[in-house]
Amino acid sequence: MTSSSGAFFLDSQQGKLNRFKEVARKVAPESYVDGIQVKNIPDLNSVLFIFPEPAQMPLCYFILVRKVPDKENSYQFYTYEKSVSLFDKSQFRAVVGGIDANDGSHMNFGSRTFRDADSFVDDIRRMLTTRKEEPAR
């Protein structure tokens, strides 16, 4: 995101994933890469990457990339990573994390049990709006 001076973000907003998938094919099976989708989230000035079901921890179900308002070439990343329940292995569990591209700090917003992209986006939207949930760094 940051090394392309915003071009990659703009391409992603327009659903153009050709270059992204070309690079991804170097590290992941073609069948996996073909399943990657992107969705523009205009009200958050964000793009949502939707990945096929992750095989193991801490691979992602979703990544939301948000252009930070009023900051040139600055982005925040929110991830929804595969996890496990410590007490009930049959229970679905994932973790919401984040990375600030400016300083590289990692945030952990805790575990969740939803499975769909819309719930993930709503969760991030709520966090950005209320700012009540403080991440662990």
ABEGO torsion letter per residue (X at the ends): XAAAGGAAAAAAAAGBAAAAAAAAAAABBAAAAAABBBBBBAAAGBBBBBBBBBABOABBABBBBBBBBGBBGBBBBBBBBBBBBAABAABBBBBBBBBBAAAGBBBBAEBBABABAAAAAAAAAAAAAAGABBBBX
